[in-house]
């Protein structure tokens, strides 16, 4: 906030009298002449505000949330909503054109979670790209900011670990595990599977994250997973394949709660020495398939090799 006025307290914000005329002082401390009379001053000020609307990052975040987020997948949208709230606390009050790469670096350095900082910086960059498109800024300062170094997850689920957890899992989670390890589908896409998608030629899927369309042809194992899911006791019939005992679709948080409960049970019973994520089953599928890139629906083999192929290579030593 600026200093309190000592003179001309009745004037609009940023308007001052000097040498017999009225002036508007912008964010760059540039003095813009508005005229000599109050009528001229208010007329010019109205035109100036139409030409130079006061826009903050909070305004841009709000427009992005209203126009861009609804186009994204549900899980991505929820993640972005949380990230926008965090970014809003740091940058919401700032003028977009005044944000520098150095300030973005300072924000990333101050975050205790380097990986989360990368995700938030990526979202901020996407927001700026739209701000450029909307004519609100001339450039994207994030393009000059490097990501924090990330170490890909290396947890590989061994067959015996999978079998131990699978044996203790309730029916719906057991069916979801089988689908995940056979197809490499993401948790969100598995939970969203409907009976209508299960057709004569296979399971038809459009990945929620990338929009990639796939048909997973029926195999003996995939058919067994489908039959297990359909045989799950439920109070009411549902359009979804994987459901709770009430017959309701699993929410992401509800499924994760059930998964963590299962992990705790496996660790306590000694069936598992180290917990793993449900998403690690996607990596297991990618690690064991001969065409992992196509199975996982990736556009680039780099992501497949770097993130999802985790099975150790067997190498013969030199004789």
Buried (B, 14 or more C-beta within 10 A) or exposed (E): EEEEEEEEEEBBEBBBBEEEBBBBBEEEEEEBEBBEEEEBBBEBBEEBEEEEEEBBBBBBBBBBBEEBBEEBBEBBBBBBEEBBEBBBEBBBEEBBBEBEBEBBBEBBEEBEEBEBBBBBBEBBBBBBBBBBEEEBBEEBBBEEBEEBEEEEBEBBBEEEBBEBBBEBBEBBBBBBBBBBBBBBBBBBBBBBBEBEBBEEEBBBBEBBEEEEEBEBEBEEEBEEBBEBBEEBEBEEEBEBBBBBEEBBBBEEEEBBEBBEEBBEBBEEEEBBEEBBBBBBBBBBBBBBBEEBBEBBBBEEEEBBBEBBBBBEEEEEEEE
